[in-house]
C-alpha cells in the first residue's frame, strides 16, 4: 500500500475471496478513514468470489458516504471478468479494469459524482 | 416406436459415456476441479435416469450405485485418487458393455455387475456420513402461465416431493424460467464458491443475471465472510429444473432456489408488459398497476416514486422483459429454430450415394447435350451442373466430423497402456477441430491405435531411463491434425528414444527383408518398420513386439489413398505423419486416356502436365527421366504398367504427380480434363489389382479406373533404382 497525494493505491494479489477478504477489508477501512480516494490495482488477482466482490461494493458504499470514490486499474484475467458477467455484476466481460467502477451494476459513487 | 427411443437412448448413452471417460481422465490430473466432478456426476445421473425410463433396468440399477459414489466425490466426502478413477473407469466400461448387450446382460456381465457394485458399495458405505437432516429448501413455484405447473412437473403446492419428475436427460424444448437464488449468509464460510455455482447455472442457457447488490452493507457494517447478495435470473434453456437443482445439490442446505417457469416453449407468447411481470412476481396488484398507469407517467417511475417497488425490483422486471425480447429475436433469426439434429449415419451414406448417382447422371446429360449440339439442353445441363456441385459440396460437408472425438478415445489407451508398461506418459492433442469425412475418421482409428501403442512400447523409455538420459520422467505423445490442401496431416510424435536405424537394418537383414550389404537411406530404413512381421522388440509384450501392427497401418493408410512418413532422431523421438485425403466419396479427378481406356488421377496429387516427343520417353535410352522445372524426375508408362494394348501417340503427355513426398511422371496418351469422380469400390475380384484404387462411371456410361498414385510412384522409384543398379 502506498500513499500518492490524496489517493491510496491498493494492489491486490492472488485470490479475492474468503481467504483474503478479512485482511483486505481492514486495508480498505484504513484507507477510507485516513486518506482521500482509493485506487485499486486488479491486474494481479487470480480469482474472485462472492465475498471479494461484496467487499468492493461495501468499500465503495463506505467511501461514497465519506465523499470519496474508488477507482480501478489493471488488465483483468478473462476468467474473472466472465465470471462477473455471468453473475450479472457486469453487463458484458471487460478487459481493462479502468472502467470497472462505471460498469459494475449499481456500484456506489459519491453523491456529487452522479 | 419404443425401439426408436431405445436406439436414441443408446446413442445418447454412448455420447455420455464418452464425456464421462474424458471427465474422469481429467479428474485424475485435477482431482478437485468441481466442474469436472459435476460433469462426471451429471453423465452418470443422466444415464441412470434415462436407462430406467427406456427399460434398461440392469444399467439403471448399476448406475445408481455408481451415482452414489460420484455423489460422495462431489460432496467432498471422498477424495479422488488413481484407485477411485480406475474404479470409475471400470464402472463406465461396464455400462458400455451392458449397452452393447442391449441392456440385458448375460450371466458373465451380471457377475461383473455384482462384483463392481460390491466394490463401489464397500467405498460408499464406508464413506457415507450421516445426512444433514435438513430438508432441501428449493421449491418450484406454480408458474403463472396456464397449465405450466403440469408441464414443469411441479405439484400444486410446489413441493418437490409432490411433483412428477420430468425427464431430466432427454433433450427438451426450450423454456424460460424465473429463478431466485438466496444463499444463506453463512454459505461462504466453508469455502463454497457461490459465483462459480452462479456461473454454472447461467451456463445452462441464455441467462440474464441480476444480483441484488443493494443488500450489501457499507464497509463498517460488513462481515466480510458473510454472503449478502441474492440473485434473480431469467434463464431460457432446454435443460430441466432438475439440472438447475443439481448445480446446488451439494449446498442444498445453504441456499434457497426458487424456480418458476414463466414462458411457454414455443416462444409465440407475446412479450409481457412491465405491469404483468410485476404482478406475476407478486410485487404489485393489478389494481395498483391500473392506478399507476392513469397518472400518465412511466409505470416504473410511478411505482418507485410511490415506494411500491424498489429500484432493484424494477430493474429485475425490466431485465426479464429485455431478456424475453432478445430470446424472441434470436428465435426469429433464420436457422435458429434447430441448431442441430441427430441423423443416422446410414441415411447420410445413402444421401452421398444418391448424390454420386446424380453426379454421374449430370455428366451424361452434359455429354448428351454436347453430342446433340442442342443449346437449350446445354443450358439446362450447365444449370444442373452448378446445382449438383453445390449439392455435392453441401452433402460432403455434412459428413465432415472433427477428428477430436477420435483423439479423445486415445487418452484412455495411453493411460491404461502406460500403466501396464510402468511408464508415465501424457497424451497431448492439438487440432482436434480439424474436419475429415466420417468414413475416413472411422478407418483411422485402428492405424492410430497401432502407432500410439508402438510409441508407448518402443518409443517412450521407462522413467528411470528417461531420467538418466536427462529427460523429464513423464514422456509425451503429441497427436495433432491440420489441413494441408485436399489432405489432412495427422502426426503422432513422441519424445522417446527415436528409431535405432542400425538395429532396424540388422534385424531386416536377419529376417531377409533386406539383402545383406544393400545401401539404404535413413528414410528407406524407417520404411522397413512397416514391413509385415517386422519388429525389433526382443520380447513379445501384450502391447507390441509381434511385428503385427505397423504393416497394418501402412496397408490401411494406402487403401485410404494416404501416405505414411517417418522422421526420427536418436534420443529425441519419432514423428509419424499420416497424409490422408479429406474424403473418399467424391473427389476432383484428372481424366486421362491410354489407348481406348480411361483413367482418373486424383487432382489433389497432380502437379502439372507436359507434352513431350515420344522418342524421349520410349525408354530405349536407358533410364526414364525427364527434366521438369529444373528437377530431374523419374516417370512410368501407364500403357506398359497397366498392359494396355496399342501404340503410344507421337506426342504423348506426362502428368506430374506429387506422391510419397516426391514428384514422379505418368506417361499417358491424352489428358482429357477435370472430372468429378464418384469413387466406386472395385469388386472382390479386382481388389488386389496393382496400381488401381477404385473405379468411377463416366458420362457415357463407361468405367474409368482410378489410379493408385502412391503405388505407381513406388513402382516408378523401384524401376528407377533397379535401372541405376543395372547401369
Interface residues (C-beta under 8 A of the other chain):
Chain A: X17 X18 X21 X22 X24 X25 X28 X29 X32 X48 X49 X50 X51 X53 X54 X55 X57 X58 X59 X61 X62 X63 X65 X82 X83 X84 X86 X87 X88 X89 X105 X106 X107
Chain B: X183 X188 X189 X191 X193 X194 X195 X196 X198 X199 X202 X203 X207 X208 X209 X210 X211 X213 X214 X216 X217 X218 X219 X220 X221 X222 X224 X225 X226 X227 X228 X229 X231 X233 X312
